[in-house]
Amino acid sequence: MSKIICLTAGHSNTDPGAVNGSDREADLAQDMRNIVASILRNDYGLTVRTDGEGKGNMPLRDAVKLIRGSDVAIEFH
């Protein structure tokens, strides 16, 4: 039976986290989420839930609901 992995990106456009010039924590977290999700799906055939695609993500309350029922949950910061 395949495990369900949930990946979420900390921060968002409304709460970008740490900012240094044009680098925003939210963008880096979303990029990492997308890269890891792709590797887990394509290279390992795992079931992966994410809180968004590209540069978007769900509000925290919705991401918490997404996590329920997952075997592993990881949030990138």
C-alpha positions in Angstrom: 0.0 0.0 0.0 1.4 3.4 -1.0 1.9 6.0 1.6 0.4 9.4 1.2 2.9 12.3 1.5 1.7 15.8 2.0 3.9 18.8 1.1 3.1 22.3 2.0 4.9 25.6 1.5 5.2 27.9 4.4 4.2 31.5 3.7 2.4 33.0 0.7 1.9 36.2 -1.2 0.1 37.7 1.7 2.8 36.6 4.2 6.1 36.3 2.3 8.2 35.4 5.3 11.8 36.5 5.3 12.7 38.9 2.4 16.2 39.8 1.2 16.0 42.1 -1.8 14.0 40.3 -4.4 14.4 36.9 -2.7 11.3 35.9 -0.6 11.0 32.9 1.7 7.6 32.1 0.2 9.0 31.7 -3.3 11.8 29.5 -2.1 9.4 27.3 -0.1 7.1 26.9 -3.0 9.9 26.0 -5.4 11.2 23.4 -2.9 7.7 22.0 -2.5 7.3 21.7 -6.3 10.7 20.1 -6.9 10.3 17.5 -4.1 6.7 16.7 -5.1 7.9 16.1 -8.7 10.7 13.8 -7.6 8.5 11.8 -5.2 5.8 11.3 -7.9 8.0 10.8 -11.0 11.0 8.9 -9.6 9.4 7.0 -6.7 5.7 6.7 -7.8 4.4 8.0 -4.4 1.1 9.6 -3.8 1.8 13.3 -3.0 -0.7 15.9 -1.9 0.4 19.6 -2.1 -1.1 22.8 -1.0 -0.8 24.3 -4.4 1.0 24.3 -7.7 3.5 26.8 -9.2 3.6 29.9 -7.1 0.4 29.4 -5.2 -0.7 27.7 -2.0 -3.8 27.2 0.1 -4.6 29.2 3.2 -3.3 27.6 6.3 -6.7 26.3 7.5 -7.2 24.5 4.2 -3.7 23.1 4.2 -4.3 21.6 7.7 -7.4 19.8 6.3 -5.2 18.5 3.4 -2.7 17.1 5.9 -5.4 15.0 7.7 -5.1 11.4 6.5 -1.6 11.7 5.2 1.1 9.3 6.5 3.8 12.0 6.3 3.5 15.8 6.3 6.3 18.2 5.5 6.1 22.0 5.4 9.0 23.9 3.8 10.3 27.1 5.4 
